Amino acid sequence: VLFWNRSGETTVLPNHYMCFDYQSSLRQHKLGKAADFLQFRRWLYKKIRRRKYDKLIVLSTLSGMIIADILIAFRGKYIFDIRDYSYEHNKLFYWIETTLIKQSYFTCISSPGFRQFLPEHDYVIAHNIQSQMFLSNRKFRKREYGEKLNVVWNGFMRYFSYQSKIIDRLKNDPRFQLVYYGAGPDLERYQKFCRDNAVSNIVFAGKYRNSDKETILENADILNNAYWSSKQKEVQYAISNKYYDGLAYEIPQLVEKDTYKAILCQSTGIGMMFLPEEEKFADRLYDWYFSLEADKFSRTCEKLLSEIQIEEATYRKTIYDFLQL
């Protein structure tokens, strides 16, 4: 595993991990970032040439782009894994990326929504779901009308400008308890916003650990899965990890509008979109939750998980076939 330790953190790694140990600030100017990526490319180039690999698996678009010439020489003997929108609006970038996609053994994408900005191709879907989540036996436990609903966020504390609108719409409403499990750069902004606006129905429950997910979601009635960014395309086509949490643990989801994930949730009935401009959003959210039919909701989650499991099996088999070349 060849990777860039960009944060400079000291970690204990397995012997088969080889690290480009060079710290690079995410906040620096684009020219500085480009120079650092060139250094990473040189390091990768030396490692790949010296070790004479038979095949490569490239994780992330940019990792593939910076060694595009090497990958072209590996024609048909590499997997290209695309996990995010990057610079597809740039014609040269798109042309090179298209070449890498067409010449790969296969290219996998983490969301079918990526087909909207990628070239036409027979992609393999690689979902962001852990295999043990298929074994979850949690069923949708619908509360009685009139009870308080726990709206739970689990994960990195980002997207403050969007989440603050949700908090503002639900603040001090006795029908809702807002719970945030997580740390991150925006945490202090969240806390200050709640102090300044005297928000009393919110709990900041500390750092989120993935190992605690099942316990944390045990008492979640609505999963806060609403994202938005000034860089719209970062979220527009993606499927977040929390989408799978909602399916596996059978929790209705609150999602943002105008994204592929929102289309999925709305069309299947497993989620409701947040509309920042809607003054009576709290009423609609509460009524929507209690309009859900428990058995129908559970069957929908099971059906969607079953479809994902089939796609995961195809993904794993395609990797196995690649390794047998």
C-alpha positions in Angstrom: 0.0 0.0 0.0 1.6 3.2 -1.2 0.2 6.3 0.4 0.9 9.9 1.3 1.0 10.8 5.0 -0.1 14.3 4.2 -1.0 15.3 7.8 2.4 14.2 9.1 0.9 12.1 11.9 3.0 9.4 13.5 1.2 6.0 13.2 2.2 2.4 13.5 1.6 0.7 10.2 1.8 -2.9 8.9 5.0 -3.9 7.1 3.3 -3.8 3.6 2.4 -0.1 4.0 4.9 2.3 2.5 4.5 6.0 3.3 5.5 9.2 1.6 6.1 11.0 4.8 5.7 14.7 3.8 3.5 17.2 5.5 1.4 19.4 3.3 -1.1 22.0 4.4 -4.6 21.8 3.0 -4.9 25.6 3.4 -1.9 26.6 1.3 -2.2 28.1 -2.2 -3.0 25.9 -5.2 0.6 26.3 -6.6 2.0 25.0 -3.3 -0.4 22.0 -3.4 0.6 21.3 -7.0 4.3 21.3 -6.1 3.6 18.9 -3.2 1.7 16.6 -5.5 4.6 16.6 -7.9 6.9 15.4 -5.1 4.4 12.6 -4.3 4.3 11.6 -8.0 8.1 11.3 -8.1 8.0 9.1 -5.0 5.3 6.9 -6.5 7.1 6.7 -9.8 10.3 5.4 -8.1 8.5 2.9 -6.0 6.4 1.5 -8.8 9.3 1.2 -11.2 11.7 -0.3 -8.7 9.3 -2.9 -7.4 8.0 -3.9 -10.8 4.4 -4.5 -9.8 2.3 -6.7 -12.1 -1.0 -4.9 -11.3 -2.2 -1.7 -9.6 -5.3 -0.7 -7.7 -5.6 3.1 -7.7 -7.7 4.5 -4.9 -9.1 8.0 -5.7 -9.2 10.0 -8.9 -6.2 12.3 -8.2 -3.9 9.4 -7.3 -4.6 8.0 -10.8 -4.3 11.3 -12.5 -0.8 12.1 -11.2 0.5 8.7 -12.5 -1.6 8.6 -15.7 1.4 7.8 -17.9 2.3 4.9 -15.7 -1.3 3.6 -15.7 -1.5 3.8 -19.5 1.5 1.5 -19.6 -0.4 -0.9 -17.3 -3.3 -1.0 -19.7 -5.9 -3.6 -18.6 -4.0 -4.3 -15.4 -5.2 -1.8 -13.0 -8.4 -1.0 -11.1 -9.5 2.7 -11.0 -11.5 3.6 -8.0 -13.5 6.9 -8.2 -14.9 8.2 -4.9 -15.7 11.8 -5.4 -16.2 14.6 -7.9 -12.9 16.3 -8.5 -12.0 18.4 -11.6 -14.2 16.9 -14.3 -15.2 20.5 -15.4 -11.7 20.9 -16.8 -11.5 19.5 -20.4 -8.0 18.3 -20.2 -8.5 16.6 -16.8 -11.7 15.0 -18.2 -10.0 13.7 -21.3 -7.1 12.1 -19.3 -9.6 10.6 -16.8 -11.7 9.2 -19.6 -8.6 7.5 -21.0 -7.8 6.0 -17.7 -11.4 4.7 -17.2 -11.5 3.1 -20.7 -8.1 1.4 -20.3 -8.7 0.1 -16.8 -9.5 -3.6 -16.1 -12.5 -2.0 -14.4 -13.5 1.3 -12.9 -15.6 1.4 -9.8 -17.7 4.3 -8.4 -19.2 4.8 -5.0 -22.4 6.3 -6.2 -24.5 5.7 -9.4 -24.9 9.5 -9.3 -21.4 9.8 -10.6 -22.6 8.7 -14.0 -24.0 12.2 -14.4 -20.4 13.8 -14.6 -18.3 10.8 -15.8 -18.0 9.5 -19.4 -20.4 6.7 -20.4 -18.9 3.4 -19.3 -19.9 0.1 -17.7 -18.9 1.0 -14.1 -18.9 -1.4 -11.1 -20.6 0.0 -8.0 -18.5 -0.1 -4.9 -20.7 1.0 -1.9 -19.3 2.6 1.2 -20.8 0.0 3.5 -19.1 -2.4 5.9 -20.1 -6.1 5.5 -21.2 -6.5 9.1 -23.9 -3.9 8.6 -25.8 -6.5 6.5 -26.1 -8.5 9.7 -27.8 -5.8 11.7 -31.1 -7.0 13.2 -32.4 -3.6 14.4 -35.9 -2.9 13.3 -37.7 0.4 12.9 -39.2 1.2 16.3 -41.7 3.9 15.7 -42.5 6.1 18.7 -46.0 7.0 19.8 -47.5 10.2 18.6 -46.7 13.0 21.0 -43.3 11.6 22.1 -40.1 13.5 21.6 -38.0 12.5 18.6 -34.2 12.2 18.8 -32.6 13.7 15.7 -29.0 12.3 15.6 -25.9 13.4 13.8 -22.9 11.0 14.0 -19.6 12.0 12.3 -17.2 14.9 11.6 -18.6 18.3 12.6 -18.7 20.2 9.3 -21.3 21.9 7.1 -22.1 24.5 9.8 -23.8 27.0 7.5 -26.4 24.3 6.5 -26.8 22.5 9.8 -27.3 25.8 11.6 -30.4 26.3 9.6 -31.7 22.9 10.7 -30.9 23.8 14.3 -32.7 27.2 13.9 -35.9 25.5 12.6 -36.0 22.9 15.4 -34.6 25.0 18.3 -36.5 24.8 21.6 -39.2 22.7 20.0 -40.3 20.3 22.7 -41.1 17.6 20.1 -37.4 17.3 19.1 -34.0 16.6 20.8 -31.0 17.4 18.6 -28.0 15.2 19.3 -24.5 15.7 17.7 -21.8 13.0 18.2 -18.6 14.3 16.7 -15.6 16.6 16.7 -14.0 18.7 14.1 -13.2 22.2 12.9 -16.8 23.5 13.1 -17.6 22.3 16.6 -16.9 25.6 18.3 -19.1 27.4 15.8 -22.0 25.1 16.5 -21.6 25.5 20.3 -21.3 29.3 20.0 -24.4 29.5 17.7 -26.4 27.5 20.3 -25.2 29.7 23.1 -26.0 32.9 21.2 -29.4 31.7 20.2 -30.3 30.1 23.6 -30.9 26.7 22.1 -31.9 24.4 24.9 -32.9 21.2 23.1 -29.5 20.2 21.8 -26.7 17.9 23.1 -23.1 17.8 22.0 -22.2 14.3 23.0 -18.5 14.3 22.4 -16.2 12.7 19.8 -17.7 10.1 17.5 -16.1 6.7 17.3 -17.2 4.3 14.6 -17.0 1.4 17.1 -19.8 3.1 19.1 -22.1 3.5 16.1 -24.6 0.8 17.0 -24.9 2.1 20.6 -25.3 5.7 19.4 -27.9 4.9 16.8 -29.9 2.7 19.2 -31.9 5.8 20.4 -32.0 7.6 17.1 -35.5 8.3 15.7 -34.3 10.4 12.8 -30.9 10.3 11.3 -29.5 13.7 10.4 -28.0 13.0 7.0 -28.2 16.5 5.5 -25.1 18.0 3.9 -24.5 21.0 1.8 -21.3 22.8 0.8 -20.2 26.0 -1.0 -18.6 23.5 -3.3 -21.9 22.1 -4.5 -20.6 19.2 -6.6 -18.8 17.7 -3.5 -22.2 16.5 -2.2 -24.5 16.7 -5.2 -23.7 13.2 -6.7 -22.4 11.3 -3.6 -24.0 8.8 -1.3 -22.9 9.4 2.3 -22.0 6.7 4.8 -25.0 7.7 6.9 -27.3 6.7 4.1 -26.2 3.1 4.7 -26.5 3.6 8.4 -30.1 4.6 7.9 -30.8 1.4 5.9 -28.9 -1.0 8.1 -30.4 0.3 11.4 -33.8 1.2 9.9 -33.8 4.9 10.8 -35.7 7.5 8.8 -33.4 10.1 7.3 -33.3 13.8 7.0 -31.5 14.8 3.9 -30.6 17.9 1.9 -32.4 18.9 -1.3 -31.2 18.7 -4.9 -28.8 15.8 -4.6 -28.7 12.3 -5.9 -29.0 11.0 -2.3 -32.1 13.1 -1.8 -33.7 11.6 -4.9 -33.0 8.1 -3.6 -34.5 8.8 -0.2 -37.6 10.6 -1.5 -38.3 8.1 -4.2 -38.2 5.1 -1.8 -39.8 6.9 1.2 -37.0 6.3 3.6 -36.1 10.0 4.0 -37.4 13.6 3.9 -35.7 16.6 2.4 -34.9 19.7 4.5 -36.0 22.9 2.8 -34.2 25.9 4.6 -36.8 28.4 3.4 -39.7 26.4 4.9 -41.0 28.1 8.0 -43.2 25.2 9.2 -40.4 22.6 8.6 -40.7 21.3 12.2 -44.4 20.5 11.8 -43.8 18.8 8.5 -40.9 16.7 9.9 -42.9 15.6 12.9 -46.0 14.7 10.8 -43.9 12.9 8.2 -42.2 10.7 10.8 -45.6 9.6 12.2 -47.0 9.1 8.7 -44.5 6.2 8.1 -45.9 2.7 8.2 -43.4 0.7 10.3 -43.7 -2.6 8.4 -43.5 -0.9 5.0 -40.5 1.1 6.0 -38.7 -2.0 7.3 -39.4 -3.9 4.1 -38.1 -1.0 2.0 -34.8 -0.9 4.0 -34.4 -4.7 3.6 -35.1 -4.5 -0.1 -32.6 -1.7 -0.7 -29.9 -3.5 1.4 -30.5 -6.7 -0.5 -29.9 -4.9 -3.8 -26.7 -3.3 -2.4 -25.6 -6.8 -1.3 -25.9 -8.1 -4.8 -23.9 -5.2 -6.2 -21.3 -5.8 -3.5 -21.0 -9.4 -4.5 -20.4 -8.4 -8.1 -17.8 -5.9 -6.9 -15.9 -8.5 -4.9 -16.1 -11.1 -7.7 -14.7 -8.6 -10.2 -11.8 -7.9 -7.9 -11.2 -11.6 -7.5 -11.2 -12.1 -11.3 -8.7 -9.3 -11.6 -6.4 -10.9 -9.1 -6.5 -14.2 -11.0 -5.2 -12.6 -14.2 
